[in-house]
């Protein structure tokens, strides 16, 4: 990850104002190659990481498919959540009778099967259109995926994402919450971010320009500044 200048700059910006704790979810990255587990399993993993580092309370930052986990953690473990930041995310991905903005179930199944068959190919034009002409970035992101997970694990992750629905937990979140989304994000539609902001009590909504889904491409300075400014005020709001 650190070989890519845009990612390194993004992490270093966050590290200027916060102690930044990152971990690879079970079954991926440097974590053991075990089944990715249920949402509850992964919630316990967040708690285990905090316990191992002696952190009793933290600001939780959830990106993309990490957003539902962050939202659910904040709802269940309010005593351990000083603030919540969610970027480019969703409370539910697939369509339902009361959720017309979701992806059709058949379309998600096709996307899941495509992901497994073509792993680790990345659709950079959709994930980070500002980098679509950068061959080095495209090769790097494919390499990250290759090292990060197997095709089978990628399929499991997609299946977990397709089944998740944390909408019923949004009203229980009491931590100061910032929800950010880029307006033209083609990976996770902005309407999904708006729904989160509408249902988390007192949430701050920030709609950023741009189409990149990855937080470390596009206007990174603006994105990180929004987080820094929010966290600086969060203790007074909590």
N, C-alpha and C positions, 0 to 999 in steps of 0.2 A: 504493500500500500504506500509506503513512504517514498518509493521511487518516483511517484507521480507528483510533479510540482504543485498542481492545483489542490490535490488532497493534503499534501504536507502543509501548504499555506493555510488551508482551512482549519486544520487541527491546531496549528500554532496560534492562529488568531483566537480560537476558543481557549487555548491554554494561557493566554495572557491575563485573563480575568477570572479563571476558575481552575480548580483541580479537576482534570478531565479523566474519567474512568471509562475505558472501553473494554468490551469483552466479546468474544465470538460465541454465538449461540450454540447450544449443544448440537453435535453432528456437523458443524461447519468450522472452517478456519483452523485454528490451533486447538480447538476443543476436540475431545475424543469423538471418533466416528461411531456414534450411537444413533438410534432413531431420534428425529428432531423433537418428538414428544408433543404433548398437548399444550394448549395455552396455559393451563394450570402448572404444568411442569416447567414451562419457561418463566412463569411468574416466580416460582420458587428459585429458579436460577438467578434471577435479578437479586432476590433477597440474599441468596447464598454469597454472591459476589460482594454485596455491601457488608455482610457479616464478616467475611474473610478479610476485608480491608478495614474493619473497625469503624465503619460509617453508619451512624445511627439514623441520619436524615440527609436527604440529598435532593437536588433539583434533577428531575428525570426528563431526559430529552429523547423523544421517540421520532424516528425518521421513517417515512414510508411504511412498510409492513411492521416496523417496530412501534409504530404509533398505537395500534390497538393494545399492545402489551403495556405500553406506558400509561395509557388511559385506564386500563383495568388495574394496574398496580396502584395508581393514584387513588382510585375508588376504594380498593380493598385495604390499602396500607397508608391511610392518610397521615398516621403518626410518623411515617418514614419519608414523607414527600413534602419538601419545603416549597417546591414550585414544580410546574409541569410545562414543558415546551413540546409542541407537536408540529412537525413540518411535513408537507406533502403526503398527508396520510388520510385515513378513513376509519370509520367505526364498523363498517360492513362493506365488503367488496361486491358481492353478487346481488342481483336483483331480488326483490321480494314484493309481495302485494302492497306493502306499505313503504317500499323503498324503490321507486321507479328509476332512480339515478344509478342503480347498480349495473354491473356487467351481466349480460345474459348468461345463465348457467351453462348452456351449450358452448358459448363463446369462451367462457373461462376454462371449460374442459379442453377445448381445442388448444388454447394457449398453454395449458399445463402439459399436454402431450407434445406440443411443439418445443417447449422449453426442455423437456427431457431428451427428445430426439436430437436437438441441435446444441445442447450444452457443450461448450461454454460461449457460443456465439452471442454477441450483444447487439441489440438494435440501438446503436448510438444515436441515430437520427431521432429516435423517440425519447431515449433516456437523457441525452445531453446534446440537443441539436446545435448548441454553440460550439461543440467539439466535433461535429460530424466530418469535417474535412481534415481532422488530425489523425493520421494513420497510427502514430505512436501511441496516442491515447486509446485508440480502438484496440490495439494489440495488448496494451497494458491491462485494460479492463477485462479482456478475455482471459488473460493470464491469472488475474485475481480470482476470477470465477473458477478456473481450472484448479487452482490450489485450494480454493475456499470450500468447495463442495463437489460431490459426485453427481452424476445425472440423476441417480435415484433419490439422493437427498434433496436435490432441487425440486423434484416432483413432489416429495413429501411436503416441502415448504409451500409449494403452490397449493396443495390440497388443504393445508392448515389455513392459509390465507383465504381460500375460497369458502371455508366453513365458519370463519370467525364472525362474530356479531356482538359488539360490546355496547350497542346503543342504549340498552337498559341500564348500564352502569354510569352513563355520563352525568346524570343528575346528582349522583352521589359524590362527585369530585368536589372537594372543598379547597384544594390548594390553588393559589394564584396560577392561572393558566394562560399561556400564549399559544395561539394557533396560527401558523403561517402556511401560505400556499402560493405558488406561482400561478398567475392567471391562466396561462396557456399550457399548463402541464398536460401532456398527452398520455402519461402513464397512469396518473391518478387525477381524475377530473376535479377542478376547483370546487364544484358543488359538494363533493364529499367532505372537503375541509370546512366549507361554510356550515354544513350540518353539525359538525363537531362543535364549532364555535357557538352555534345557536343553542345547543343543548347542555353545554357545560356552564354552570352558573357563574356569571361574572367574567367569562372568558374574554380575552383581548384577541381581536381578529386583525391580522395583517395580511393584506393581499399584495404580493410582490409582482412586479412586471417580469416577463420572461417565460420561456417554455421548458427550461431544463428541470428535470425531476431530481437529478443528483444535487445535493446541497453544496457541493464543493466546486461546481462549475457555474457559469453565469455570474451574476453580481453577488459574489460571496461577501464582500465587505459590507454591503447593506444588510444581508441576511444575518451575519454575525453581530452587527451593531444592534439590530432589533433584539436579539437574545440578550446581549450585554445590558442594554438599557432596561429591559424588562426585569432581569434578575436583580439589578441594582435597586429596583423599586419593590420587588416581591416581598421582602421581609416586612415592609410597612403595611402590605395588604393582607398578609396572612394572619 
